[in-house]
């Protein structure tokens, strides 16, 4: 029987999910989860939930689905030890470092690969299975035929999203929010840049719209096919949604799962009535409308505008709910509450109704349950959260009449639930020492990355030690069909593989990669677990690309165990974290990007034909570029990332491989000359950004830390990492936080 998995962003949503028949729930605690803005669960609430749900025969999964910085690894270790003691039914994870740490110390914990891990093909699923992953949450951009293909050839459990909000960007690959201020989607801080209001420069003039705000997924009518296909778990998105929403959607999918075999038409009609109270965005089936594998294949390239048409509507506001109007007036009450009067009179909220407020400058939004109302000659005043003002928009999410009372899952008395993460000391992990010939395929010096063979000719004029060429539809034709004469030896060219690898793409690469290797290309940048599986045993060298996120040495260790020696630093990384993750003796293995136009959105479709623009801007007049190709669509910033002037300091720290990345842009000789001049003179480039290089990720914890007094000097200088003898075998979970320990070194196989 397929599992119905519902979100539990708070205690009320947990009650609603279980009350409406969910088989399992997923929730986050106060850290390491991709919905840090939801209420999440306290330690005692979580422990009580595990006990209560297990007594009911239900399952509970914990989200640990963010990337982890090196400074956080000890806290992660303590968190995992706590989870190991409490005993949830699974951990939903993104970071390879979490996988590696669980392998080493907590083998009892059951791992599920988050959709943020960007798994979209059979070989990726099976390689993750070999790392101990028991279930894979497939990327949302898959169609039914692709899921069937994976299901028929793997023993791993498969989980798919069936309802809720979509990301316009491919799963786990969005950098937009992070680029705008360090609030990374990979860190649970997404500011939903896709939902924003933009202004496009059309030929006919300036045209405003919500160009990248996708519709919501609804697959209620596809449940029979997905059940028949063998999907193990049906997942409802919505850890930031109200309990009313969770209850209604869970009830609908529960009814469909239980009744479609008896009378599919009647079951669908009944569920549509239940879902009629879902005041979210308009709905889409996304990639599920294809009738055959051939259709799905065509959807990845030419003709995929039809996919975009299904999910993008520039006239659709980025928010959810029924539009009520704008705030016309505000006033403060003596009790500290803020009240607002709305301009719209089509519906006046009652106490108990749930609303959502959007700031007029698109800088934020917040859900709120109305508690108090006051009548006046001008209309009904309602209480609102602080921080909103005249002109901000208000939407209705749920009415009180839709609310139901559910039996509480948690006991009233939580005093007996006292477990918390302890103070264990994380053993030191040694990466594999570098030997004389380890990096022969990865020499020190300047690397330049381009997207076309024409730009490769331009790049070679500066004599970089290596040129990285992106593999796409055009370059594949040039290399294998047209067999264009290249200006440098193939030994000096590294082929970079796109981070999104769907099943049709994987099948295609299975044919193409051997031909490239046979023709003389021996080094590849891999950005997906599928790439590693495809190249295993080929004799080619693999460099982990920036999308195989290595924010900590535990993630590096897992990739080392896949015979990867060199690593391109993630584009979101900071200098502080990069130096913390790689000790000085390991820094020769790292490719540091000095200049790039990072892909902020990566979309698995061509943009609609009506999107006849390249440049668009937000309300702060920040300019971006939209590119639509047969390999998908991309949004890149008009202002590139650059730390060109910091190269001497980075080199002095022990890094010796540097990248100028011109992917997705046309490389001009004058531009290259200007950048190289700045590099040689160590001067900053104008109109560029540092991205996260200086300030790192934005975190609520950092904000709190700034408000606390500095620790005494003696305490700050306190303890140094404690080291013990090397051990190749796996270490048992430590019994005390005071014992001197070292983790096992990466289990490298001799080549």
C-alpha positions in Angstrom: 0.0 0.0 0.0 1.4 3.4 -1.0 2.2 5.8 1.8 0.5 9.2 2.1 3.1 11.6 3.5 1.9 15.0 4.9 3.7 18.1 6.1 3.7 19.1 9.8 5.1 22.6 10.1 3.6 23.0 13.6 1.6 21.0 16.1 -1.8 22.0 14.7 -0.7 20.8 11.2 0.5 17.5 12.8 -2.9 17.0 14.3 -4.7 17.8 11.0 -2.5 15.5 9.0 -2.9 12.5 11.3 -6.6 13.3 11.8 -7.2 13.2 8.1 -5.5 9.9 7.6 -1.8 10.5 6.7 0.3 7.4 7.0 3.4 9.5 7.9 4.4 13.1 8.5 7.6 15.0 7.9 8.8 17.9 10.0 11.8 20.0 10.9 13.4 20.9 14.2 15.0 24.3 14.9 18.0 23.8 12.6 19.4 22.0 9.5 16.1 22.1 7.6 14.9 23.8 4.5 12.0 25.6 6.1 13.6 27.6 8.8 10.8 30.2 8.5 8.1 27.6 9.7 7.4 27.1 13.4 9.2 23.8 13.6 9.3 21.5 16.7 11.0 21.9 20.0 13.0 18.9 21.3 10.4 17.7 23.8 7.6 18.1 21.2 9.5 16.1 18.7 10.3 13.3 21.1 6.7 13.1 22.2 5.6 13.1 18.5 7.9 10.1 17.7 6.5 8.1 20.7 2.8 9.0 20.0 3.0 8.3 16.2 4.7 5.0 16.7 2.0 3.9 19.1 -0.5 4.8 16.4 1.3 2.8 13.8 2.3 6.0 11.9 5.8 7.1 10.7 7.7 10.3 11.3 10.5 11.7 9.1 12.8 14.5 10.0 14.2 17.0 7.5 17.9 17.6 7.7 17.9 18.9 4.2 20.3 21.8 4.0 24.0 22.1 3.1 26.2 22.2 6.2 29.2 24.6 6.7 32.3 23.2 8.2 31.9 25.2 11.5 28.5 23.5 11.9 29.7 19.9 11.7 30.1 19.3 15.4 26.6 20.7 16.0 25.4 18.4 13.3 27.2 15.4 14.9 25.4 16.1 18.2 22.1 16.6 16.4 22.5 13.2 14.7 23.3 11.5 18.0 20.1 13.0 19.4 18.1 11.7 16.5 19.7 8.3 16.8 18.6 8.2 20.4 15.0 9.3 19.7 14.5 7.0 16.8 12.5 8.7 13.9 11.7 6.5 10.9 13.9 8.4 8.5 16.1 11.5 7.9 15.5 13.5 4.7 19.0 14.8 3.8 20.6 16.9 1.1 24.3 17.3 2.2 26.6 14.4 1.3 28.4 15.3 4.6 25.3 14.1 6.5 25.3 10.9 4.6 29.0 10.3 5.3 28.6 11.1 9.0 25.7 8.7 9.4 27.7 6.0 7.6 30.6 6.5 10.1 28.7 6.8 13.4 25.0 6.3 13.2 24.2 3.4 10.8 20.9 2.8 12.5 19.5 6.0 11.1 17.5 5.5 7.9 18.4 8.0 5.2 16.1 9.5 2.5 17.6 11.6 -0.3 15.9 15.0 -0.4 14.6 16.5 -3.6 17.3 19.1 -2.9 19.8 16.4 -3.8 18.7 16.8 -7.4 18.1 13.1 -8.2 16.2 12.6 -11.5 17.6 9.4 -13.1 18.1 5.7 -12.5 21.9 5.6 -12.1 21.8 8.5 -9.6 19.1 6.6 -7.6 21.1 3.4 -7.6 24.4 5.1 -6.7 22.8 6.7 -3.8 21.4 3.4 -2.8 25.0 2.1 -2.5 25.7 4.9 -0.1 23.0 3.7 2.2 20.1 5.8 1.0 16.9 3.8 1.4 14.5 6.2 -0.2 14.9 8.9 -2.9 12.6 11.9 -3.1 12.7 12.4 -6.9 13.2 15.8 -8.5 9.8 17.4 -9.1 10.6 18.0 -12.8 9.9 14.4 -13.8 7.1 12.9 -15.8 5.2 9.6 -15.3 7.2 7.7 -17.9 10.5 8.7 -16.4 9.3 7.6 -12.9 8.2 4.2 -14.4 11.6 3.7 -15.9 13.3 4.3 -12.6 10.9 2.2 -10.6 11.4 -0.8 -13.0 15.1 -0.8 -12.4 15.8 0.0 -8.8 15.0 -1.5 -5.4 15.1 1.9 -3.6 11.9 3.4 -2.3 10.6 6.3 -4.5 8.8 9.3 -3.1 7.2 11.9 -5.3 5.5 15.3 -4.7 1.9 15.3 -5.7 0.5 18.6 -4.4 1.7 22.0 -3.4 4.0 24.8 -4.4 6.6 24.3 -7.1 10.0 25.9 -7.6 10.6 27.3 -11.1 14.2 26.2 -10.8 15.4 22.6 -11.1 15.5 20.9 -7.7 18.4 21.9 -5.5 20.0 24.2 -8.1 18.5 27.7 -7.3 21.0 30.3 -6.4 18.8 33.4 -6.9 17.8 34.1 -3.2 21.4 33.5 -2.1 22.7 35.9 -4.7 20.4 38.6 -3.5 21.7 38.5 0.0 22.9 35.2 1.3 19.5 33.8 2.1 20.1 30.5 0.4 17.4 28.0 -0.7 20.0 25.4 0.1 20.0 26.7 3.7 16.2 27.0 4.3 16.2 30.8 3.9 14.6 31.1 0.4 13.0 34.6 -0.2 11.1 33.2 -3.2 12.7 35.3 -5.9 10.6 33.4 -8.4 7.4 34.9 -6.9 8.6 38.5 -7.4 7.2 41.1 -9.6 9.6 41.9 -12.5 9.7 44.4 -15.4 10.7 43.0 -18.8 12.2 45.0 -21.6 10.0 43.9 -24.5 10.3 45.2 -28.1 7.0 46.9 -27.6 8.1 48.6 -24.4 8.3 47.9 -20.7 6.0 45.0 -19.6 5.5 44.1 -15.9 4.6 40.7 -14.7 5.2 37.7 -12.4 7.3 36.0 -15.1 8.8 33.2 -13.0 6.1 32.5 -10.5 4.9 28.9 -11.2 1.5 27.5 -10.6 1.0 24.9 -7.9 1.3 21.2 -8.5 -1.9 19.1 -8.2 -1.8 15.4 -9.2 -5.0 14.2 -7.7 -6.2 12.8 -11.0 -2.8 11.1 -11.6 -2.8 9.1 -8.4 -4.1 5.8 -10.0 -1.3 5.9 -12.6 1.4 6.6 -10.0 0.1 3.9 -7.7 0.2 1.4 -10.7 3.7 2.6 -11.5 4.9 1.6 -8.1 5.5 4.9 -6.3 6.1 4.1 -2.6 5.2 7.5 -1.0 3.0 10.4 -2.1 4.2 13.7 -0.6 2.2 16.8 0.0 4.2 20.0 0.1 3.4 22.6 2.8 5.4 22.9 6.0 4.6 26.6 6.0 0.9 26.1 5.3 -1.9 26.3 7.8 -3.4 23.3 9.6 -6.6 23.9 7.6 -4.8 23.6 4.3 -2.9 20.4 5.5 -6.1 18.8 6.7 -8.0 19.5 3.5 -5.3 18.4 1.1 -4.5 15.3 3.2 -8.2 14.4 3.3 -8.5 14.7 -0.5 -5.5 12.4 -1.3 -6.5 9.9 1.4 -9.9 9.6 -0.2 -8.4 9.2 -3.7 -6.0 6.5 -2.6 -8.7 4.6 -0.8 -11.4 4.8 -3.4 -10.1 5.2 -7.0 -10.2 1.4 -7.6 -13.9 1.2 -6.8 -15.1 4.2 -8.8 -12.4 6.4 -10.2 -14.7 9.1 -11.7 -16.7 9.4 -8.5 -13.6 9.5 -6.3 -12.1 12.3 -8.4 -15.3 14.3 -8.2 -15.3 14.0 -4.4 -11.7 15.0 -4.0 -12.1 18.0 -6.3 -14.9 19.2 -4.0 -12.6 18.8 -1.0 -9.8 20.7 -2.7 -12.1 23.5 -3.7 -11.2 25.3 -0.5 -7.5 25.3 -1.4 -7.1 29.1 -2.0 -3.7 28.7 -3.5 -2.4 29.5 -7.0 -3.9 28.0 -10.1 -2.9 24.3 -10.6 -0.7 22.4 -13.0 0.3 18.8 -13.7 3.7 20.0 -14.8 5.5 17.1 -16.6 2.7 14.6 -16.1 0.8 15.3 -19.2 3.0 13.2 -21.6 1.4 10.1 -23.0 4.6 8.2 -24.0 8.4 8.2 -23.4 8.9 9.9 -26.7 6.7 12.8 -25.6 8.7 13.0 -22.4 11.9 13.0 -24.4 10.7 15.8 -26.7 9.7 17.8 -23.7 13.3 18.2 -22.6 14.3 19.9 -25.8 12.4 21.4 -28.8 8.7 22.0 -28.1 9.1 22.3 -24.3 7.5 25.7 -24.4 4.2 23.9 -23.8 5.6 22.8 -20.4 6.4 26.4 -19.5 2.9 27.4 -20.6 1.5 25.0 -18.1 3.3 26.4 -15.1 4.0 30.1 -15.9 1.4 32.9 -16.0 2.9 36.4 -15.8 -0.5 37.8 -14.8 -0.7 35.5 -11.8 0.3 37.2 -8.5 3.2 35.5 -6.8 1.2 34.9 -3.6 -1.5 32.4 -2.6 -5.0 33.0 -1.6 -8.0 35.1 -2.7 -7.2 38.7 -3.2 -8.9 40.9 -0.6 -7.4 44.3 -1.3 -4.7 46.6 -0.1 -4.2 48.1 3.3 -5.9 51.5 3.2 -5.2 52.7 6.8 -3.3 51.4 9.9 -3.5 52.3 13.5 -1.9 51.1 16.7 -3.9 50.0 19.7 -3.0 50.5 23.4 -2.4 46.8 23.8 0.4 46.9 21.2 -1.6 45.4 18.4 -1.6 46.9 14.9 -5.0 47.2 13.1 -5.6 47.7 9.4 -8.5 48.7 7.2 -8.6 47.1 3.8 -9.6 48.8 0.6 -11.5 45.8 -0.8 -15.1 45.2 0.4 -15.8 41.9 -1.3 -15.1 40.0 1.9 -14.2 41.3 5.4 -12.2 38.8 7.4 -13.6 37.3 10.7 -11.7 36.2 13.7 -10.2 32.8 13.0 -9.7 33.5 9.3 -6.2 33.0 7.9 -4.7 35.8 5.7 -1.4 36.5 4.0 0.1 39.9 3.7 2.6 41.0 1.0 4.7 44.1 1.3 4.2 46.5 -1.7 8.0 46.5 -2.4 7.9 42.7 -2.6 10.4 42.5 0.2 8.5 40.0 2.3 5.2 38.2 3.0 3.7 36.7 6.1 0.8 34.5 7.0 -1.5 35.5 9.9 -4.6 34.3 11.7 -7.0 37.1 12.5 -7.7 37.3 16.2 -9.5 40.6 16.7 -11.8 42.8 14.6 -13.4 46.2 15.2 -16.3 47.8 13.3 -16.3 51.4 12.3 -18.1 53.7 9.9 -15.4 53.0 7.3 -15.5 49.3 7.6 -14.0 46.4 9.6 -10.6 46.8 11.2 -8.5 43.6 11.6 -5.4 43.0 13.6 -2.2 42.4 11.4 1.4 41.6 12.2 3.8 44.5 12.7 5.9 45.6 9.8 3.1 46.1 7.2 1.7 49.4 6.1 -0.5 51.3 3.7 -0.4 49.8 0.1 0.5 46.3 1.2 -1.7 43.6 -0.3 -3.8 41.1 1.7 -5.0 37.6 0.5 -7.5 35.2 2.2 -6.0 31.8 2.8 -8.7 30.0 4.8 -11.9 31.0 6.6 -12.7 29.9 10.1 -15.7 27.9 8.8 -13.2 25.6 7.1 -11.5 24.8 10.3 -11.9 21.5 12.0 -11.0 20.3 15.5 -8.7 17.3 15.6 -7.6 15.0 18.3 -4.2 16.0 19.7 -1.3 13.8 18.7 1.0 15.0 21.5 0.2 14.4 25.2 -0.7 17.4 27.3 2.1 16.7 29.7 5.6 16.8 28.0 7.6 16.8 31.2 8.9 13.3 30.7 10.4 14.1 27.3 13.8 15.5 28.2 16.3 14.4 25.5 18.4 17.1 23.9 21.6 17.1 21.8 24.5 16.6 24.1 28.1 18.0 24.1 29.9 15.2 22.3 33.1 16.1 20.5 33.2 15.4 16.8 36.2 13.2 15.8 38.6 14.8 13.4 38.3 13.6 9.8 41.4 13.3 7.7 41.0 13.6 4.0 43.2 11.4 1.8 46.8 12.8 1.6 47.9 14.1 -1.8 50.6 12.1 -3.6 52.9 13.0 -6.3 50.7 12.0 -9.3 47.3 12.6 -7.7 46.7 15.9 -9.5 48.4 15.4 -12.8 45.1 15.9 -14.5 44.5 19.1 -12.5 47.5 21.4 -12.8 48.0 24.7 -11.0 47.2 27.8 -12.9 44.3 29.7 -14.6 41.2 27.8 -15.9 38.7 29.4 -18.3 35.2 27.9 -18.8 33.1 28.6 -21.9 29.8 27.3 -23.4 30.8 27.2 -27.1 33.7 26.0 -29.3 33.9 29.5 -30.8 34.5 30.9 -27.3 37.1 28.2 -26.7 39.1 29.8 -29.6 38.9 33.1 -27.8 39.8 31.6 -24.4 42.9 29.9 -25.7 44.5 33.2 -26.7 45.2 33.8 -23.0 46.9 30.5 -22.7 45.1 29.1 -19.6 46.5 25.8 -18.2 43.1 24.2 -19.0 39.9 25.2 -20.8 36.6 23.9 -19.5 34.0 23.4 -22.2 30.4 22.9 -21.3 28.7 19.9 -22.9 25.5 21.1 -24.5 23.6 20.4 -27.7 25.8 22.8 -29.7 29.2 21.7 -28.4 28.2 18.0 -28.7 27.6 18.5 -32.4 30.8 20.4 -32.8 32.9 17.7 -31.1 31.3 14.5 -32.3 29.4 15.2 -35.5 31.1 18.2 -37.2 34.4 17.3 -35.5 35.6 20.9 -35.5 39.4 21.3 -35.4 40.3 22.5 -32.0 43.0 25.1 -31.3 44.5 23.1 -28.4 45.0 19.5 -27.5 42.1 17.5 -26.1 44.3 16.8 -23.1 44.0 20.6 -22.3 40.2 20.6 -22.4 37.9 19.5 -19.6 34.3 18.7 -20.4 31.8 20.1 -17.9 28.4 18.2 -17.5 25.2 20.0 -16.8 24.0 19.5 -13.2 20.5 18.5 -14.1 20.4 15.0 -15.4 17.0 13.6 -16.3 16.4 10.0 -17.4 16.5 10.9 -21.1 19.6 12.9 -20.5 21.3 10.1 -18.7 20.4 7.7 -21.5 21.9 10.1 -24.0 25.1 10.6 -22.0 25.5 6.8 -21.7 26.1 6.9 -25.5 27.9 10.2 -25.8 30.5 10.0 -22.9 32.2 6.8 -24.3 32.5 8.5 -27.6 34.1 11.6 -26.1 36.5 9.5 -24.1 37.4 7.4 -27.2 38.1 10.6 -29.1 40.6 11.8 -26.5 38.8 13.7 -23.7 39.9 12.3 -20.4 38.8 14.8 -17.7 35.2 15.7 -16.8 33.6 18.0 -14.3 30.7 16.1 -12.8 27.8 17.9 -11.2 25.4 15.1 -10.5 25.6 11.6 -8.9 24.4 10.2 -12.3 27.6 11.6 -13.9 29.8 9.7 -11.4 27.9 6.5 -12.1 28.2 7.0 -15.9 31.9 7.5 -15.7 32.8 4.8 -13.2 35.3 2.4 -14.7 35.8 4.5 -17.8 39.4 5.5 -17.0 38.4 9.2 -17.1 39.2 11.6 -14.3 36.3 13.3 -12.5 36.4 16.7 -10.9 33.5 17.4 -8.5 31.7 20.5 -9.9 30.2 23.3 -7.9 26.8 21.7 -7.8 28.1 18.6 -6.0 28.1 20.8 -2.9 31.2 20.4 -0.8 30.7 22.9 2.0 32.3 20.6 4.5 35.1 18.0 4.6 32.6 15.2 5.3 30.9 15.8 2.0 34.4 15.8 0.4 35.1 12.5 2.0 32.0 10.9 0.5 33.1 12.0 -2.9 36.6 10.9 -2.3 35.2 7.4 -1.8 33.9 7.7 -5.4 37.5 8.2 -6.6 37.2 12.0 -7.0 40.4 13.9 -6.2 39.7 17.5 -7.2 36.8 19.8 -6.3 35.3 23.1 -7.7 34.2 25.2 -4.7 30.4 25.9 -4.6 29.5 29.3 -6.0 27.7 30.2 -2.8 30.7 29.5 -0.6 32.6 32.1 1.6 36.3 32.4 2.0 36.0 31.6 5.7 34.2 28.3 5.1 36.3 27.3 2.1 39.5 27.6 4.3 37.8 25.8 7.1 36.7 22.8 5.0 40.1 22.4 3.3 43.2 22.5 5.4 46.2 24.1 3.8 47.8 20.8 2.8 44.6 20.0 0.9 44.0 23.3 -0.9 45.8 22.3 -4.1 42.8 20.1 -4.8 40.4 23.1 -5.0 39.3 25.1 -8.1 38.3 28.6 -6.9 36.0 30.7 -9.1 37.2 34.3 -9.4 34.7 35.5 -12.0 31.3 34.1 -13.1 27.8 34.9 -14.2 26.2 32.3 -11.9 23.0 30.6 -13.2 20.4 31.8 -10.6 17.5 29.8 -12.1 18.0 26.7 -14.1 14.7 25.6 -15.7 14.0 22.3 -17.5 12.1 23.9 -20.3 12.3 26.5 -23.0 10.6 29.8 -21.9 7.2 30.5 -23.6 7.3 32.1 -27.0 5.5 35.1 -25.6 8.6 35.8 -23.4 10.2 37.9 -26.1 12.7 39.6 -23.8 16.2 39.0 -22.6 16.6 41.7 -19.9 14.3 42.2 -17.0 14.6 43.9 -13.6 13.2 43.8 -10.1 11.7 46.6 -8.0 15.2 47.6 -6.9 16.2 48.0 -10.6 18.6 45.1 -10.4 18.9 43.7 -13.9 18.9 40.1 -15.0 19.1 38.1 -18.2 16.8 35.3 -19.3 18.2 32.8 -21.7 16.2 30.1 -23.4 18.0 27.2 -25.1 17.4 23.6 -26.2 19.1 22.5 -23.0 16.7 24.5 -20.9 16.4 28.0 -19.7 18.6 30.1 -17.4 18.5 33.3 -15.5 21.8 35.0 -14.9 22.7 38.4 -13.4 23.7 41.3 -15.5 26.2 42.1 -12.7 28.8 39.2 -12.5 30.4 37.8 -9.4 34.1 38.8 -9.1 36.9 38.4 -6.6 39.6 39.0 -9.2 41.4 41.4 -6.9 41.5 38.9 -4.1 43.6 36.4 -6.0 46.9 37.2 -4.2 45.3 36.6 -0.8 43.7 33.4 -1.9 46.9 32.2 -3.4 48.8 33.1 -0.2 46.3 30.9 1.7 47.5 27.9 -0.4 44.9 27.8 -3.3 46.5 27.5 -6.7 43.8 26.7 -9.2 41.6 29.6 -10.3 38.6 29.8 -12.7 37.2 32.5 -14.9 33.7 31.2 -15.8 32.0 32.6 -18.9 29.3 29.9 -19.1 26.0 31.1 -20.7 27.6 34.3 -22.0 29.5 35.1 -25.2 33.2 35.7 -24.5 34.5 38.8 -26.1 38.2 39.4 -26.6 38.1 42.9 -25.1 36.2 41.7 -22.1 38.7 38.9 -21.5 41.6 41.3 -21.9 40.0 43.7 -19.4 39.5 40.9 -16.8 43.0 39.5 -17.3 44.4 42.9 -16.8 42.5 43.3 -13.6 43.7 39.9 -12.5 47.4 40.7 -13.2 47.2 44.1 -11.5 45.1 42.8 -8.6 42.5 45.5 -9.0 38.7 45.2 -8.5 36.3 45.1 -11.5 33.5 47.7 -11.5 29.9 46.7 -11.6 30.4 43.3 -10.0 29.3 41.6 -6.8 31.1 39.5 -4.1 28.1 37.1 -3.8 28.7 35.3 -0.5 32.5 35.4 -0.6 32.9 37.9 2.2 29.8 37.7 4.4 28.8 34.0 3.9 25.3 32.7 4.3 22.7 34.8 6.1 21.6 32.9 9.2 19.3 33.7 12.1 21.9 32.2 14.4 24.5 34.7 13.2 22.1 37.6 13.9 21.5 36.4 17.4 25.3 35.9 18.0 25.9 39.6 17.1 23.6 40.6 20.0 25.5 38.5 22.6 28.5 39.6 24.5 31.9 38.3 23.3 33.2 35.2 25.2 36.1 35.7 27.6 39.5 35.6 25.9 40.5 32.5 27.8 37.4 30.6 26.7 37.7 31.8 23.1 41.3 30.5 22.9 40.3 27.3 24.7 40.5 24.0 23.0 42.3 22.9 19.8 41.1 20.0 17.7 42.2 16.8 19.5 43.7 14.1 17.2 44.3 10.4 17.6 45.8 7.7 15.6 44.5 7.0 12.1 41.8 4.4 11.7 40.6 3.0 8.4 37.8 1.0 9.9 34.5 2.7 10.8 34.5 4.1 14.3 31.7 3.0 16.7 29.4 5.7 18.1 31.4 7.3 20.9 30.1 6.9 24.5 31.6 10.1 25.9 32.2 13.6 24.6 35.6 13.8 26.4 37.5 11.0 24.7 40.2 11.8 22.2 39.0 10.5 18.8 39.6 10.6 15.1 37.1 9.6 12.4 38.0 7.0 9.8 39.8 8.4 6.8 38.1 8.2 3.4 37.9 4.6 2.3 39.7 5.1 -1.0 40.2 2.3 -3.4 43.7 1.9 -4.9 43.8 2.7 -8.6 
